[in-house]
Amino acid sequence: MSAAPRDVLKSWLSSRLPEAAADWLNDRAAAITAGDRKALYLAFGLAVRKTGKAELSLSAEELAAAEQARPGWNASSWSIDQAARVFLVLHYPSTDADDFRKTLDQMFATGEVHELVALYQALPLFPHPELFVERAAEGIRSNIRAVFLAVAHNNPFPAEQFSDDQWNQMVLKALFIGVALDPIVGLDRRANAELARILLDYAHERWAAKRPVSPELWRCVGPATNAEGIADLRKVLDSELATDREAALLALSASSLPAAQTALTEENQSAVTDPAVRATRWRQLAASVSN
């Protein structure tokens, strides 16, 4: 039986914190377990003073433990204080769903940026996820980049809980503010025709203004596009930029339309049929674009 996220966090923190800090954290967790909301609020705010904010720097084994405890949980970018704060929240009683939601709503409403990042990153670990969908949607509307990334990157919550409209808004905003798409969990699985249409319109606007289009955009177009999208991908396949050509190849490979295969054949290109291989090449492409 896999460990609960709370136990995984305790293991990470116990091996990294000085004895005094660990004792304080466990004492506060005990008080919070009893339903002391004030103790949670105070300890959540004080955590960084007690633990510091160094990176967790998790090992491969620790990352695997997180995945086993909660599929999709990726804490590779978490800091010690974020882990401590989430550890404390997970001790608050959640049997009363409405009380749990109201307690966290207050924390979201009053938290400063680093506290908000900890809360948004932890959304997939909280019980009653359906109660936090609108809160997550609020996070992707935030003008604070770190808050947006806490929801959008390495977080399975949006892919599992967002409607298509919410999902599409998140992907479009990621492109608009210039952050990578590859760290968005479920990017290929949540591809949809409306998102493909939105992104084609966005690409046309960028082209008309003689501005570059991120090669990653085409990842969300290929699997769900129509004839118009295939025509655009043909243009991209003829680009002078190697990154654009690679993106068009991968996007056309993900399409089930015969016209996509025709486009590849006419350019003497072979489709990349294995989804895992495509995902790896998209990741490599994203890394090359960001460098």
Beta strands, then each sheet from edge to edge (+ up, - down):
end
